[in-house]
């Protein structure tokens, strides 16, 4: 699935964040992000992105040693640099295309109850969104692979929607560098995920 556009918006009347993904094939995937899920996912995603970028830089830049790339301060500096570089090239002015040719998940957005995040060796970040509800026998879900520029764009849009929601006010969000091991992470550091 090739991503054409991303939209992440806080909808006050729903008190949820609506994320929409348009593909180059004309399909639109819609998902609801709840307060609880977003407040847990945001710091986790920031930490995964920081570690992923540092790892990629250690591979592609011979002057950065793996030890230096593992340093939390170095990771944060790399993330800020790569984010600024990516956002400078991003197009936030083109309106989101509201007339999808198809809705593979249906008109009702997926209510995300589980997110699996896997950094891929090619630099992409794979995200799997699942909706597992107790009264629904057939769970829904889909996965996407975000290129480096889309990773920063998605995190930026999520941060803006989170700020608009004011959910973080009064909530204690752990800073990415303050988190210990990631939930669901094994000794090899694979398959971090967040459950709602």
Buried (B, 14 or more C-beta within 10 A) or exposed (E): BEBBBBBBBBEEEEEBBBBBBBBEEEBBBBBBBBBEBBBBBBBBBBBBBBBBBBBBBBEEEEEBEEEBBEBBEBBBEBBEEBBEEBBEEBEEEEEEBEEBEEEEBEEEBBBBBBBBBBBEEEBBBBBBBBBBEEEEEEEBBBEBBBBBBBBBBBBBBBBBBBEBBEBBEEEEBBEBBEBEEBEBBEEEEEBBBBBB
